[in-house]
Amino acid sequence: MLEIKKPLELIGEFKRLDTIVDFNHPRIELDMGCGKGRFTTELAKRHPEALVMGADIKLDRLRKLNGKAARAGCGKVEALHCLGWELFGFQLPDLSIDRVHILCPDPWPKKHHRRNRMLSSEFMYRVTRKIKKGGSLHLSTDDLPYLEWMKTVTSQLPCLEPDQSVLEDIADVQTEFEMNFASQDKPVTHLGFRVLA
């Protein structure tokens, strides 16, 4: 078992991640809102050559991710304690990520709460700026109105082309939330996109 690392503290830090993390890897994956790290750890197992980053606002979840990664022998996992707006705004270098996963974000279903949704047009524009040309984006939700919202937002970004083939290597992997939803017979829809050159 590897030594359990501490999550990188990025909240309120005005620094670029490539000054503290080695981005010189053949592949870089980012699981935004990684939760307890089941999906992130599975990514690291399937792509041992890759740097796999799991980002979350909840520090206790990131500690669980680091524990799972260490027990699985996944040494190239970085847990990022951060805010999505800061991470995609200035902490990640442009064109640095091969694939971004944003899985089952809070749908904020009430109309007056929708302004809290992570996946606004502006946020998604920021996300696409961080993905390498030819890289990919993976979104999922169990909430049908949010699914329609995702489709609307992504259709407004000409750099994104729907492409489900970008999910073939992980089609059988479920997050903790997705496993929970499956036990309640709530299907989760996954959307894949290619970032055009």
Solvent accessible surface area in square Angstrom, and as a share of the most:
residue,aa,sasa,rsa
1,M,168,0.75
2,L,77,0.38
3,E,156,0.70
4,I,86,0.44
5,K,82,0.35
6,K,177,0.75
7,P,23,0.14
8,L,48,0.24
9,E,87,0.39
10,L,0,0.00
11,I,59,0.30
12,G,60,0.58
13,E,67,0.30
14,F,174,0.72
15,K,74,0.31
16,R,116,0.42
17,L,0,0.00
18,D,52,0.27
19,T,101,0.59
20,I,80,0.41
21,V,12,0.07
22,D,91,0.47
23,F,38,0.16
24,N,132,0.67
25,H,39,0.17
26,P,106,0.67
27,R,63,0.23
28,I,3,0.01
29,E,0,0.00
30,L,0,0.00
31,D,3,0.02
32,M,10,0.04
33,G,36,0.35
34,C,9,0.05
35,G,7,0.07
36,K,89,0.38
37,G,0,0.00
38,R,92,0.33
39,F,5,0.02
40,T,0,0.00
41,T,10,0.06
42,E,41,0.19
43,L,1,0.01
44,A,7,0.05
45,K,106,0.45
46,R,86,0.31
47,H,28,0.12
48,P,96,0.60
49,E,69,0.31
50,A,1,0.01
51,L,7,0.03
52,V,0,0.00
53,M,0,0.00
54,G,0,0.00
55,A,0,0.00
56,D,5,0.03
57,I,87,0.44
58,K,98,0.41
59,L,58,0.29
60,D,79,0.41
61,R,62,0.23
62,L,0,0.00
63,R,137,0.50
64,K,98,0.41
65,L,0,0.00
66,N,6,0.03
67,G,6,0.06
68,K,61,0.26
69,A,4,0.03
70,A,4,0.03
71,R,149,0.54
72,A,44,0.34
73,G,47,0.45
74,C,16,0.09
75,G,45,0.43
76,K,85,0.36
77,V,2,0.01
78,E,34,0.15
79,A,2,0.01
80,L,0,0.00
81,H,22,0.10
82,C,1,0.00
83,L,69,0.35
84,G,11,0.10
85,W,105,0.37
86,E,36,0.16
87,L,0,0.00
88,F,0,0.00
89,G,22,0.21
90,F,68,0.28
91,Q,0,0.00
92,L,2,0.01
93,P,13,0.08
94,D,71,0.37
95,L,89,0.44
96,S,12,0.07
97,I,0,0.00
98,D,30,0.15
99,R,4,0.02
100,V,0,0.00
101,H,0,0.00
102,I,2,0.01
103,L,15,0.07
104,C,18,0.11
105,P,18,0.11
106,D,83,0.43
107,P,30,0.19
108,W,84,0.29
109,P,83,0.52
110,K,122,0.52
111,K,166,0.70
112,H,118,0.53
113,H,54,0.24
114,R,81,0.29
115,R,194,0.71
116,N,63,0.32
117,R,11,0.04
118,M,53,0.23
119,L,1,0.01
120,S,32,0.20
121,S,50,0.32
122,E,99,0.44
123,F,1,0.00
124,M,1,0.00
125,Y,116,0.44
126,R,61,0.22
127,V,0,0.00
128,T,6,0.03
129,R,85,0.31
130,K,5,0.02
131,I,0,0.00
132,K,64,0.27
133,K,109,0.46
134,G,36,0.35
135,G,8,0.07
136,S,6,0.04
137,L,0,0.00
138,H,4,0.02
139,L,1,0.00
140,S,1,0.00
141,T,2,0.01
142,D,29,0.15
143,D,30,0.15
144,L,127,0.63
145,P,82,0.52
146,Y,0,0.00
147,L,13,0.06
148,E,99,0.44
149,W,80,0.28
150,M,1,0.00
151,K,88,0.37
152,T,74,0.43
153,V,8,0.05
154,T,6,0.04
155,S,90,0.58
156,Q,106,0.47
157,L,18,0.09
158,P,120,0.76
159,C,38,0.23
160,L,15,0.08
161,E,80,0.36
162,P,104,0.66
163,D,36,0.19
164,Q,101,0.45
165,S,55,0.35
166,V,11,0.06
167,L,13,0.07
168,E,130,0.58
169,D,54,0.28
170,I,6,0.03
171,A,86,0.67
172,D,105,0.54
173,V,11,0.06
174,Q,62,0.27
175,T,16,0.09
176,E,50,0.22
177,F,92,0.38
178,E,17,0.08
179,M,84,0.38
180,N,84,0.43
181,F,33,0.14
182,A,52,0.40
183,S,91,0.59
184,Q,105,0.47
185,D,129,0.67
186,K,83,0.35
187,P,112,0.70
188,V,26,0.15
189,T,50,0.29
190,H,48,0.22
191,L,24,0.12
192,G,2,0.02
193,F,12,0.05
194,R,80,0.29
195,V,1,0.00
196,L,71,0.35
197,A,120,0.93
